[in-house]
């Protein structure tokens, strides 16, 4: 894993958690104590963040050794050992929570993504994330989506043109927004526009949008929109997709299903770190 920029994030998390020192550990555990511990899955899912956890421990104390038993992307069942940790007891205890927080959250995103991908198996629809991510954790959360078998949407606002409802309102309409964008960006950059009605879909088509987002449409509306677009642009289903029947959405013929809940409200996978008695 590329640690450029990651170390600063992990160090910030450690400073937040440790403060001026781990009082409990330093009071209870002799400085010379050494221990072995295990990351154990407490429920089934897709593991993600093993390397991140290892990096957390190395930043706490480079005398800690983390030996992965599984790698990112592997499926685990309750009771499976994910990794073994050995080294100075104080250091392991100090880094435990931050390492677990990252691994649990990233594994939750990878698991949710894997489940979504499985839900549309046999269709052409791709599962993608959105920018609705945890502030400062986007690079890791989008990595977890890929580990789970999904794809990434824009990483940030500079990655591409995505004209949304507020852009349309401020620009004076669908066509006006698309025409302004087309005149300003290079010919190699695609333009996506959010639509909420079939009339807006037609406007986007007429203005030459490359990707048309079907936002908060019913299954029936999406089916009609896909027929109307007829392959002249890529189609993206969006809007509370985490609560929808994803197979039904995929069967409308859309190319992409974007799901914000993969990153903004995912349930962390239950993982614990247990010391060997």
N, C-alpha and C positions, 0 to 999 in steps of 0.2 A: 504494500500500500504506500502511496506517495504521502510523505509526512509534511510536505511544504504547506504551511498554513494550519495543519492539523495540530501540531504541537501547541501552538498558541491557544487554540480552542480547548485542548485537553488541560493545559496548565490553568486556564481560567476556571474550568470546572473543578480542578483540584483545589485551587485557592478558595473558591466558594465553599467547598465542602470541609476542608481541613482548617481554614482560618489560621490562627496562630499556632496550631498544633493539636494533635490527637490526644486530648487529655486522658481519656479512659484507657487507651492502649498504653500510653507512656506510664500510667500509674500501675497498671496491672501486669504488664508483660516485661520481663527482664530484657535488657538491651541485647544480650547474647543469644536469646531464644531463636530457634529456627523451626519452621513448620512446613508441612505439605497440605495442600487443600485441593478441592475439586470443584469445578463449575458443573453443576448438575441441572439438567432440564427437568422442570416440574410439570410440564405439559408438552404435548406434541406440537411441532411446528418446523419452520425453516430457520436455521441458525445464521446470524449475521453479526459481525462486529468482533470476531475472535481476535483479529489483528489489532483492532482499536483497543480492546482490553489489554492485550499484551503491551501496547505502547503506553497505556496509562501506568501500568506497573513499572515499566522501564524508566518513566519520568519520575516516579516516586523513589525508585531505588534500582539501579542497574544490576544489583545482585539478585534480583528476583528472576526466576526462570519460569516462563509459561510454555507448556508443551501441549499443543493442540492435539486432540484426539479426533476432532471433526473440523471441517473447513467451512467457510462461508458458502451457503447454498445447499449444504447437506440437510436432509430431513432428520429430525430427532423425535424420539418418543419419551414419555415420562420415565425418568430414572436413568437416561443415558448420560454418560460422562462426556462433556464437551471439551474440557481442557483440564490439565493438571498444573498446579502452581506450587513452586517451592522457593524458599528463601527466608530472609529475616522476617520473623513473625510480625513485628511491629509494622514493617513496611507493607506486608500483605494486607493487614487489617486496615491500614490507613488508605490504601488504594482500592479496597474492596467495593465500596458503594459506587464510586465513580465508574469503575470498570463494569459493574453490573448494570448501572443505569444506561450506559451506552449500548451494551450488548442486548439488554432486554428490549429497549425501544427499537433498535435496528432490526432485531429478530421479529418483533411484532409487525413492523412494516413489510419485511420480506415475506412473512407468513400470510399477511392479508393480501399482498400482491399475488403470491402463488395461488391462493384460493380464488382470486378474481380471474387469473389466467386460466385456471382449470374450469371455471364456470363458462368460458366462451370457447372451449376446445372444439375444434372441428369447424370453426368459422374463420373468416379473414380478419376479424376485429383484433386490434392491438390494444392492450391495457397500458395506459400512460398515467403519469402523475401530473401535478400542477405546481404552481408557485405557492400554494397554501401549505407552507412548511413551517417548522419551528424556527424562529429567528436564529441565525448563525449556525443552524444544523443542516441547512439545505443540502450541502455537498454530501453529507453522510446519509441523509434520508433518501436522496435520489440514488445514491449508490445501493442502498438497501432495496429499492424498487427494482433495480437491475438484477440484483442477486435473486430476487423472487420471481424473475422471469418477465418482468414488465419493461416498459420503455420510458424514457424521459421526455417531457415536454420542454418548454423553454427553461433554461437555468435562471436567467434574469431578463430584465427588460431590454437589454441590448442584443439579445439573441435573435429577435425576429419581430415582425409586425403582427400584432394580434389586436384587432380593432374590436373593442367591447362596447357595451351599451352606452356608457358614459362618453366614450370617444365619439360615437355616432351622434349622440345628443348635442355635444359641444361643436362638432364639425358641421352639423346641419343635415345629417342623413347618411344612409349607407353608401350611396354612390359618391357623395362629396368626400367622405372619409377615405374610401378606397382610392379615388382619383388623386387625392392629396398625397397619400402614401406612395402610390405608384410613381408620382412625379419626383418624390424625394429620395427613394431608396434605390440601390443598385438593381440591375435587371436580374441578378442571380438570387435575390432575396424574395422568398414567398410571402404572400399577404394572406392572413387569415382574418375572417370577420365573424363575429358572433351574431346569430340571428335567433329570433324568438317566434317568428311567424313564417308561413309559406310566402307571404308577400315580400318579407325581407330576404328570404332565400332567393327569390327571383331577382330582386334588386342586386344582391351580391353576385349572382350569376351574370347578369347583364353588365356589371361593372368589372368582371374578370377576376374575381377573387380566386385564389389558388386553393384555399381550404375554407370550408364553410362549417362553422360550429352550430350545431343544433342544440340550443340551450333551453333546458326545462320543457322540452316538448314531450307529448305523449307518444306511446308506441305507434299509434295510428298516424300522428303528425310526422314522426321521423320516417316512417315507411313511405309516406307521400313525398317528403322532402328528398329522400334518396332517389326515388323515381324521377322527380323533377330535375335533380342535378345530373342524373344519368351519366356519371363518370366524368363530367366536365370539371369537377373539382373533388378534392378529397373531402370526406365528411367526418365530422367529429361529434359524437354525442357527449353532452356535458350537462351538469346540473343535478346534484344529489344522486349521482350514479351509485354511490355506496349503498343506497337504500333500494335500488332497483333490481329487478330480475335481469341480470346481465346477459343471460342467454337470449331472452326476449329482445333486449336492446340490440345485441349482435345480429340477430336474425332479421332486423330491419335492413341490413346491408351496409351499415356504417363501417368506415375504415378504422376509426379510432374511438375508444371510450376513455375519457379522462375522468379520474376519480381523485378528488381532493382529500377524501378521508383516509387515503393510504398514508398520508403524512400528517394531516392536521388533527385527527382524532383517533389514531390507531391505539389498540390495546397492546400494551407491552407483553411480550412472552415471559412467562414465569420461569425464572432461572435463579438458582441460589449458589452460593459459594460455601462449601462445607469443609471444615478442617478434619483431617484424619485423626481419630482419637488414639 
